[in-house]
Amino acid sequence: MNDPEHIVQIIPGGAWNVFYSNKEGGTFSSPVVAWALLANGDVRAMDVDRNGLVDFATSINNFHRIEAAEKDGTRA
């Protein structure tokens, strides 16, 4: 397959959060649901929206950052 974004493996997201910008200038977070290993060797975080659509977190327009969560699951 020649598609560089072809997913060759997925592993659980673990204790990571993805942060998005909101309209008020702040951020909100969502847990990373999976990490995708792509055919080109990149590893990208995946998130799920309220409709159940899973996509690369960095593909979302208001993507801000990804951080490891603390042991209790809260923001690092």
C-alpha positions in Angstrom: 0.0 0.0 0.0 1.4 3.4 -1.0 -0.8 5.5 1.3 1.6 7.0 4.0 -1.3 7.3 6.4 -2.3 3.7 6.0 -2.6 2.3 9.6 -0.6 -0.9 10.1 -1.1 -1.3 13.9 -3.1 0.2 16.7 -2.4 0.1 20.4 -4.5 1.4 23.4 -4.1 5.1 24.1 -2.9 4.6 27.7 -2.6 7.5 30.0 -2.4 10.4 27.5 -4.8 13.3 26.9 -5.3 15.4 23.8 -6.2 19.0 24.3 -8.3 21.2 22.0 -8.8 25.0 21.9 -12.3 26.2 22.7 -14.1 29.4 21.5 -13.4 31.2 24.8 -9.6 30.9 24.3 -9.1 28.0 26.8 -8.7 24.3 26.2 -10.5 21.1 27.0 -9.2 17.6 27.0 -10.1 14.1 25.9 -8.3 10.8 26.5 -6.2 9.4 23.6 -8.2 6.3 22.7 -5.4 4.7 20.6 -2.0 5.2 19.0 -1.8 4.4 15.3 1.4 3.2 13.7 1.4 4.3 10.1 3.0 2.7 7.0 5.5 5.6 6.9 6.7 4.9 10.5 4.8 7.8 12.1 2.8 7.2 15.3 -0.3 9.4 15.7 -2.8 9.8 18.5 -6.4 9.0 17.9 -9.5 10.4 19.5 -13.2 9.8 19.3 -15.9 12.5 19.0 -19.3 12.6 20.5 -20.7 10.8 17.4 -18.3 7.9 17.8 -16.1 8.9 14.8 -12.4 8.0 15.4 -9.8 10.2 13.8 -6.3 11.4 14.2 -6.3 14.0 17.0 -3.9 16.2 15.0 -6.4 16.3 12.1 -9.0 18.2 14.2 -9.0 21.9 13.4 -8.8 23.1 17.0 -6.0 20.6 18.0 -3.8 22.2 20.6 -1.4 19.6 22.2 -1.0 16.1 23.7 0.2 15.4 27.2 0.8 12.5 29.4 -1.8 12.1 32.2 -0.9 11.9 35.8 -1.3 8.5 37.6 -4.8 9.4 38.7 -5.8 10.1 35.2 -5.9 13.9 35.4 -4.1 16.4 33.4 -0.3 16.4 33.8 
